[in-house]
Amino acid sequence: MNFNRSLRKAASMVLVLVVPLTVEAQLRGMLPEENMHHVYDGMVIGIPEYGMEAPGLVEVSDEFFERYLADNGKTGSSYVDDGAATVKYHYWGQIDHWQFGHIIVQEHVRINAPSSSLYLLTVGRGGQLISTRKLAYREHMMGRAMTQTATINDHHIELYSRREEGPEPPYDVKEEHELLQVDFQGRVNETEPELSASPERLELSSALDRDFIERHNLFSVIPRISIIGWSEDDKLAWIAGFYDQNVGAVFYSWYLQDLKSNEIIWHHRDDEDQALAHSGRLASLEAVGSFVFEKYYEDAIEQHRDVLQEHGIVSHTELSVQDFPYYLYGRMVFNVAVDVQYHEHPMFGVDVIEEVDMFLEEGAPEVSRRQKFFNEQFEMAAYLAAEPLAYVKSPHDSRTLAVVTAWVRRAWEGPPNDLILKIHGAHIQ
């Protein structure tokens, strides 16, 4: 079988299938008799720096691919017809010391430079795929190197990850450990998606500097915007505050957004009673302290936890906001651009936005292509400006970005104007 098909995501993955005996019997005819690694208790599974392609392995069969890989959204198989890369799947080995048979499969992808990852897939007694776990990976990009290994034991899987980042030595290094519990059948115990006690505020001070504030006649204190978490299929949960001058209170809006389609799946905005209950009446936004948000979030998250966990939202505290340009795979350069059309507002008599388009522009210094990721038209809204500020890269797909934008809206009685922070999804095609 030839899997030299295209793939968006530059990742090469090793997949571990935890299989009961009934499924093992079904797989027995698919697996090769030679060139298979046998994983023993205490063995460290990882991808060597110069051995990502693992020569000599046997390519997986059509039947195996269609059953366990083709529709697995947590691998790169959904992008095999995209044209951006080449992907190959091979049998890698078996885990022998657990009660049931286990299959390890490697997925190798090359786009500009190779990259590899390890995933653990659990298969139920009926042969169905239950879950997917990332075990290990190796990825090198411009100014960044990331690795992870997994140690398999009788009752747990230990994950160790290391991230090096910086233009030159000495690099900034971040190391993490995680322990996954395994039952007597070799199945990973599932846990509820974890949400942090209070999401960190996105740091936007470099973009929303004094010049920006004075140019748009804004309050000197910037409203809060925070990412609550991501799902593995790139749904983003985020929360943003807005100071309503007419009420004298801070209103928080909650969003669950599909970053690849930019669809808002779920939205909740506090009503006036809720806003006044947590912040009281404030003379200005300057009176809002962080303690107000932390106490508010502690109470409010319990009301919204079910809908977030239903969509698999998990907090990722290692994420950070970055300035454009964005470097995909270390070579492809993307900037962000905005086209705005104005018309005169019938009530205020000032030019406001009638339509706005946002683009990712590939290429530097000359633009080779533009990809539109956002469009909106307005009739009566009094937006004076819309500016992209920064991005946060998806922890699951390097082609997906959360683009943070600033929207300046004319206040009803004039300056200081309102600043509204939003997030738009941009998925590189």
HELIX and SHEET records of a PDB file:
HELIX    1   1 LEU A   21  LEU A   27  1                                   7    
HELIX    2   2 ASP A   62  TYR A   68  1                                   7    
HELIX    3   3 SER A   77  TYR A   79  5                                   3    
HELIX    4   4 ARG A  210  ARG A  215  1                                   6    
HELIX    5   5 GLU A  272  SER A  279  1                                   8    
HELIX    6   6 LEU A  285  ALA A  287  5                                   3    
HELIX    7   7 SER A  290  GLU A  310  1                                  21    
SHEET    1   A 8 HIS A  37  VAL A  39  0                                        
SHEET    2   A 8 THR A  86  ILE A  95  1                                        
SHEET    3   A 8 HIS A 102  ARG A 110 -1                                        
SHEET    4   A 8 MET A  13  VAL A  18 -1                                        
SHEET    5   A 8 PRO A 114  VAL A 123  1                                        
SHEET    6   A 8 LEU A 129  MET A 141 -1                                        
SHEET    7   A 8 ARG A 144  ILE A 152 -1                                        
SHEET    8   A 8 VAL A  44  ILE A  45 -1                                        
SHEET    1   B 9 HIS A  37  VAL A  39  0                                        
SHEET    2   B 9 THR A  86  ILE A  95  1                                        
SHEET    3   B 9 HIS A 102  ARG A 110 -1                                        
SHEET    4   B 9 MET A  13  VAL A  18 -1                                        
SHEET    5   B 9 PRO A 114  VAL A 123  1                                        
SHEET    6   B 9 LEU A 129  MET A 141 -1                                        
SHEET    7   B 9 ARG A 144  ILE A 152 -1                                        
SHEET    8   B 9 HIS A 156  GLU A 165 -1                                        
SHEET    9   B 9 ASP A 172  GLN A 181 -1                                        
SHEET    1   C 4 ILE A 225  TRP A 230  0                                        
SHEET    2   C 4 LYS A 235  ASP A 244 -1                                        
SHEET    3   C 4 ALA A 249  ASP A 258 -1                                        
SHEET    4   C 4 GLU A 263  ARG A 269 -1                                        
SHEET    1   D 4 TYR A 326  LEU A 328  0                                        
SHEET    2   D 4 MET A 332  GLU A 344 -1                                        
SHEET    3   D 4 ASP A 351  GLU A 362 -1                                        
SHEET    4   D 4 ARG A 369  GLN A 377 -1                                        
SHEET    1   E 3 TYR A 383  LYS A 393  0                                        
SHEET    2   E 3 THR A 400  ARG A 409 -1                                        
SHEET    3   E 3 ASP A 418  HIS A 427 -1                                        
END                                                                             
